[in-house]
Amino acid sequence: MEKNDPDLIAERVTIIRDNWGIPHIYGKSDADVVFGLMYAQCEDGFEQVEQNYLEKMGRLSEVYGPSYLYTDLLNRQVYDSIAAREDYAAAPLWLKKLLDAFADGVNFFLLNNPDKKPRILKRFEPWFPLLFTDGGYTSMQTAGIRLKDIQQLYPLPADDEQASVFNFHQPASLNGSNAFAISPTKTLSRKSLLYINPHVRFYFRTEAHLVSEEGLNAYGAITWGQFFVFQGFNQHCGWMHTSTMADVADLYGERVRKNGDGFQYFHNNSWKNITEKEITLRYILDGKVQVHLSKVFQTHHGPVLGERDASWLSLRANNRSLNGLIQSWQRTKAVDFESFQEILELKSNISTNTMYADRKGNIAYWHGNFLPKRDTSYNWNLPLDGTTSATEWKGLYEPGELVHFINPENGWLQNCNSSAWGATGEKLDERAKYPAFMAPEKENFRSLYAIKLLASKQQFTIESLAALGFDTHLSIFDTMLPPLINAYNSLPESDPLTDKLKAPIDTLKSWNKKSAISSVATSLAIEWVYAIMNFQAGSIDPMEINDQVNYVSLLMQRTSTLKQLELLDLAIKGMEEHFGRWKIPWGEMNRFQRPLNEGEFDDALPSYPVAMASAFFGSLPAYEVTWASSKKGYGYAGNSFVAVVEFGDSIKAMAISTGGQSTIPGSKHFNDQAELFVKGKLRPVYFYKPDVLRHAASQYHPGKVEKK
C-alpha cells in the first residue's frame, strides 16, 4: 500500500480548539482525522501516549526500574507484539489506513517538536494500536493469576516492593462507573437521554471531536494513545461502558514433565510439546540499563503465566484482537440501533458492559459482549483441569444470549457496576436462568440509590439528569447509621460514652446524609466507617467487597453495637490528633489539586474543597482520595469525564473533564475546568461546526503555528 506524504495529510486536516482547549478535528477521510487526532493528543500529553504503549509493550522497567519487571513480563506474554504485527498485515485496507495514520500523526508531531524527547519510543509503528484494542480501564483479563504464582515459575531480579505496582484489578465496586439511559417516554422533550460517567483514574482519558467527510462525527472520551472514542456519541446514537465482572478469561492447571531440553504437558491422554521462547527484559538500575533474559512458555490454552500447587498455569483470554479494534472503531460510526447491534456481533469487547441511546428513541443495555460458552458443571472461578477437553471453551455467546434489555417498559436503564438484574430497577432476579459466570455482580448502594432516583422522576430533562448524576447522598449510611444511633440511645446515662459521644451523635442525627463541603457529619461518618473496616480487616474475605450490600451487612453483624460506639470514639480521637479537632468540615479535608507531577500533592499549594465522596459510600459522583505525604485527602480517581446527551433531530450535550484538557503545567487548559468539576457543573459541548467556530480559540493544520 502506497504511503501518504505526512505534509500533504497535514494540509487536509484542520484542528480547531475551542475555548476549553478541546480539539475538534476535521479531515477529508477518516484516516486524515486519525492523523490529526494523534497530533493533537501528543500536543496535550505525549507522555501519556508513550506511557500506555510502554505498558502494553512491557517496557516500563526501562523507565522506572526493576520494581516493574513482573508487570513487564506479564504484559509481554499477554500482549504479543508478533501477533499484533501479523494482525496489521491481515487487516482490511480501510483499517490499515487508520493504523498508518496513527503512526504518521505521532511521528509527525515528534518531527515538528524536536524539544519533545521520548523516554523510549522514538518512532511509532502502525501495529502499535493492535496491542491496545480495548479502551476499558481494566482491559487486561488475567483470570486471577497472583504475583506469587508468577514468582514461583519466573524468578526475576526484583524485590518484594513490586507487589505494590503489579497490575492487578481493583474491585469493581471501588472503581465504578455510572451509565443511565432514558427513553422519550420519560423525558420532557420526548427525546432520549444518555448519561456518561466513567469512574477511573483522573487523566486516564482525553476528550476530542472527530469529523470526516466519510461520515465520522464522534465526540467523547478517548484513552490516551487510542484513536477511537471509547465513551461518547455521534449524531445518531451514544454509548457508555461500565466495567464488567463477566468471566471472560480462565486459568488452566497444566500437568507438565521435563522432556530432554524442553517440557511437555498432558492433554487428552497424550503428551504435547510446550512452546518456548526467550524474552529480553531491560530495566534501569543505578542509572544503567540492565538486561535479563527470561524463558517463557505456552500451551494451546495460551501463555503459561505462573505455577500453583505444582501445576503450571496457562491463560485463555482475548486481551487483544484485530476484531477488538475493528469493533471499537465501527461503534463510533453506527447510524442506528440495527447497525449498532451488528457491531456487537463482532463479540470482541472483553472488559465492559454497554449502555446505549439513540435519536429514534431506543435505549438498551448489554451485560458484557465477548463471553465464552463453557460446561456449567465446572467452577470457572478456579484454575481448571488442563488435561481434558471437557474444560475447553465451546464458542461464544451471541449478544442476544447475554443478559440484556431493550426499550424496557419503565422507560429507563441503569448500571453502576452492579447487578445486571437491577438495570430496570425490577426486583425479579433471573440469575438462575443464566450461567454464574455470565453476570456475577451483586448489588451496591450506589446502584440502589440510582434506581430510587430514576424511578421517582416522572419527566427528565438534560439538566435534571445531570443533577441526578451529581447527587451526593451517601446511601450506605441509610443502612449503617440507624444501628449506631440506636446503640447510643440504649446507653445508660452512667456510661462514659454517653457524655463523650453526645455532640458527635447529635451531629449525625441531624445530618441529611449528603456529603457537602461544609458538612462536619460527612467527615465524622466516613472516618467512623474506615475505623470499622480497619477493625474488621482480615475477618472478611476481601472479595466480599464486590457484594457491597452483603459486605456492609457483615461489617455491622460482626461489630457489636458497643464496639461501633467505641470505634466512633476512636475515629474522633484520630481526627483530633490529625487535625486538632473533630469538628472539621468535609471540604477542609477532601480536596482537589492538579499536581505538576501526577500523584505528587502538596498541602502548601492551592487546592479546591470537594463535596463528592468515594463510590464505596454510595455516592453517585465518585471521588477517591489518597493521603500519601499530605495532611489532606486529594482526589486521584472517580468522576473523570462526565457527559449528558440529548438525542433528536439535533444533538444537545454537556460535559466536564477532570481539571482540564492539557497535561502540560502552565497551559491555560491545565486546570481551567477544575472549578466546574468540583462543583458538579457541566460546560456546553460544541458539536456543530458553526458553534465550534463561534467558540474557537485557535485553528491550525498539524505542524503549523496556531492561529489565535
Disulfide bonds with the S-S distance in Angstrom:
none
